[in-house]
Amino acid sequence: MSQQVPPAPSAPRGRVRRVLPLLIAAWLVLEIWLLTVVAEATSWFAVLLLLLGGLLLGGWLIKRAGLKAISAAIEQSRQPQSQQPQTGTSMTVLAGLLLMLPGFLSDVLGLSLIFPPTRALWRALGRRFATTALRSTAPVGADPLADAVRLQEQIRIHRPDGKVIQGEVVDPAQPSGPNTDYRPPING
């Protein structure tokens, strides 16, 4: 007697679709409110300078992360046997993007991605979130990493419209030309 595995619930995806616009709206309202509070405490000119400073710092961080990624790629191409180095560029680019967004809440979040202690915290939270998200979408007892790899291969192999193209596999090692083994059928 085989034991059937119950299907994974798909409710979290629907919840995220409903809650995400509300979270974005709340974020924007909070950013605008913080801008007005800081402007009342200092001046609008100081707020403008702070926003401009965040824009410049974010751009510099993204440029630095890009140069670091390029130099790591060049080093990897020189020594293909070595493991790919961990450059941390994705966190730096995200920090730069958050700093470039106008608002103080996004600036604080971006600065927390720059400093090593808080960066390690964010990295640990991201890993935890990724593993729980993979486990919640996989059937009970399945390997989430293997399922993710299979899904990625399916996405790469199949066309987006779902069409199957019939064809013949051509081996480039075989010489192309007329088939000399062909003999017409004998009618007789």
VMD Tcl script that draws the C-alpha trace (Angstrom):
set ca {
  {0.00 0.00 0.00}
  {1.59 3.28 -1.09}
  {1.33 6.38 0.99}
  {0.18 9.50 -0.84}
  {1.81 12.85 -0.14}
  {-0.67 15.71 0.36}
  {-0.22 18.69 -1.98}
  {1.51 21.76 -0.61}
  {-0.78 24.67 0.22}
  {-0.66 27.59 -2.21}
  {-2.16 30.11 0.20}
  {1.06 32.09 0.99}
  {1.42 33.24 -2.61}
  {-2.13 34.61 -2.65}
  {-1.60 36.37 0.68}
  {1.54 38.07 -0.60}
  {-0.30 39.34 -3.68}
  {-2.97 40.90 -1.48}
  {-0.68 42.35 1.20}
  {2.22 43.62 -0.94}
  {0.42 46.70 -2.37}
  {-0.66 47.65 1.14}
  {2.89 47.30 2.44}
  {4.24 49.45 -0.40}
  {1.61 52.12 0.25}
  {2.39 52.09 3.99}
  {6.13 52.35 3.20}
  {5.54 55.38 0.94}
  {3.33 57.13 3.50}
  {5.95 56.53 6.21}
  {8.74 57.86 3.96}
  {6.79 61.04 3.18}
  {5.93 61.52 6.85}
  {9.60 61.12 7.85}
  {10.64 63.64 5.19}
  {8.20 66.22 6.55}
  {9.21 65.59 10.18}
  {12.91 66.02 9.37}
  {12.14 69.11 7.24}
  {10.22 70.71 10.13}
  {13.06 69.92 12.54}
  {15.79 71.25 10.23}
  {14.89 72.76 6.86}
  {13.85 71.62 3.41}
  {17.32 72.53 2.15}
  {18.90 70.11 4.67}
  {16.48 67.38 3.57}
  {17.38 68.03 -0.06}
  {21.10 67.82 0.78}
  {20.58 64.55 2.69}
  {18.63 63.04 -0.21}
  {21.30 64.18 -2.67}
  {24.00 62.69 -0.43}
  {22.11 59.37 -0.37}
  {21.85 59.44 -4.14}
  {25.58 60.06 -4.58}
  {26.57 57.45 -1.96}
  {24.26 54.88 -3.55}
  {25.70 55.52 -7.00}
  {29.23 55.22 -5.67}
  {28.38 51.92 -3.92}
  {26.87 50.44 -7.07}
  {29.90 51.52 -9.12}
  {32.27 50.01 -6.54}
  {30.30 46.75 -6.44}
  {30.35 46.54 -10.23}
  {34.11 47.06 -10.38}
  {34.58 44.44 -7.66}
  {32.43 41.95 -9.58}
  {34.34 42.61 -12.81}
  {37.71 42.14 -11.12}
  {36.46 38.89 -9.51}
  {35.28 37.67 -12.92}
  {38.65 38.49 -14.48}
  {40.45 36.67 -11.67}
  {38.11 33.69 -12.12}
  {38.90 33.59 -15.85}
  {42.63 33.57 -15.12}
  {42.34 30.70 -12.64}
  {39.38 28.56 -13.73}
  {40.19 25.78 -11.23}
  {39.68 28.03 -8.22}
  {36.30 28.42 -6.57}
  {34.21 31.46 -7.35}
  {35.02 34.14 -4.77}
  {32.34 35.55 -2.49}
  {32.37 39.26 -3.29}
  {29.15 40.33 -1.55}
  {28.24 42.52 -4.49}
  {24.54 41.71 -4.46}
  {24.13 43.11 -0.94}
  {26.18 46.18 -1.88}
  {24.12 46.82 -5.02}
  {20.91 46.45 -3.02}
  {22.27 48.88 -0.43}
  {23.14 51.34 -3.20}
  {19.68 51.07 -4.73}
  {18.03 51.65 -1.36}
  {20.26 54.68 -0.74}
  {19.34 56.09 -4.15}
  {15.61 55.88 -3.39}
  {14.32 59.14 -1.92}
  {13.47 58.72 1.74}
  {15.11 58.19 5.09}
  {13.66 54.77 5.89}
  {15.18 53.29 2.72}
  {18.46 55.06 3.57}
  {18.58 53.46 7.01}
  {17.81 50.07 5.49}
  {20.51 50.60 2.84}
  {23.08 51.64 5.45}
  {22.26 48.51 7.46}
  {23.23 46.44 4.41}
  {26.66 48.10 4.26}
  {28.00 47.50 7.77}
  {29.35 43.96 8.40}
  {27.44 43.11 11.62}
  {24.04 44.09 10.25}
  {24.91 42.67 6.82}
  {25.51 39.28 8.45}
  {22.13 39.59 10.15}
  {20.38 40.34 6.85}
  {22.22 37.48 5.14}
  {21.12 35.04 7.86}
  {17.52 36.29 7.61}
  {17.62 35.89 3.83}
  {18.89 32.32 4.07}
  {16.25 31.46 6.63}
  {13.52 32.99 4.49}
  {14.74 31.18 1.37}
  {14.84 27.78 3.05}
  {11.40 28.17 4.62}
  {9.96 29.41 1.33}
  {11.39 26.42 -0.52}
  {10.14 24.01 2.12}
  {6.63 25.46 2.14}
  {6.24 25.05 -1.63}
  {7.67 21.52 -1.82}
  {5.68 18.40 -0.97}
  {6.34 16.85 2.41}
  {9.50 14.75 2.32}
  {10.84 16.23 -0.93}
  {14.23 17.86 -1.33}
  {13.60 21.58 -1.94}
  {16.97 22.17 -3.60}
  {16.44 19.31 -6.06}
  {12.96 20.60 -6.86}
  {14.32 24.09 -7.49}
  {17.00 22.73 -9.83}
  {14.40 20.66 -11.71}
  {12.12 23.66 -12.07}
  {14.98 25.78 -13.39}
  {15.83 23.12 -15.99}
  {12.19 22.86 -17.05}
  {12.02 26.61 -17.50}
  {15.19 26.55 -19.58}
  {14.16 23.61 -21.77}
  {10.51 24.39 -22.58}
  {9.37 27.31 -24.64}
  {7.23 29.86 -22.82}
  {4.20 29.26 -25.05}
  {4.32 25.49 -24.34}
  {4.76 24.47 -27.98}
  {6.77 21.39 -28.82}
  {8.87 21.66 -31.94}
  {9.35 18.38 -33.75}
  {12.73 17.98 -35.32}
  {15.75 15.82 -35.88}
  {18.91 15.94 -33.84}
  {21.90 16.58 -36.06}
  {25.27 15.34 -34.86}
  {27.97 17.77 -36.01}
  {30.60 15.00 -35.77}
  {28.88 13.02 -38.55}
  {29.69 14.15 -42.08}
  {26.79 15.78 -43.81}
  {26.05 14.95 -47.40}
  {24.11 12.49 -49.47}
  {23.23 9.23 -47.81}
  {25.05 6.55 -49.82}
  {23.40 3.69 -47.92}
  {19.98 4.40 -49.45}
  {18.61 1.79 -51.84}
  {15.26 2.27 -53.55}
  {12.58 -0.36 -52.92}
  {12.35 -3.15 -55.46}
  {8.96 -3.42 -57.13}
  {8.47 -6.80 -58.51}
}
mol new
graphics top color blue
foreach p $ca { graphics top sphere $p radius 0.5 }
foreach p [lrange $ca 0 end-1] q [lrange $ca 1 end] { graphics top cylinder $p $q radius 0.2 }
display resetview
